[in-house]
Amino acid sequence: MNINATLIGEIIFISVIVIGILSYYFGKRKTSTPKIATLIGVLLSFIPPFGLIYLTILVLKKDINQSNSGATLG
């Protein structure tokens, strides 16, 4: 059985791109620091199952309240 290193590299490269984009999208909706959420997602996506687990955690997390009205209380 031959292991094709190019195919494995392509899978990891595509995984990094897809999981990075999805991490930013969900990180923007579900965390107050989307850039850190994206960085964690990209780092974990080098091992694709870890990236998928991270995305699952982000998907299941509740959305944060983002009120951009600019009004302050007090």
Secondary structure, 3 states (H helix, E strand, C coil): CCCCHHHHHHHHHHHHHHHHHHHHHHHHHHCCCHHHHHHHHHHHCCCHHHHHHHHHHHHHCCCCCCCCCCCCCC
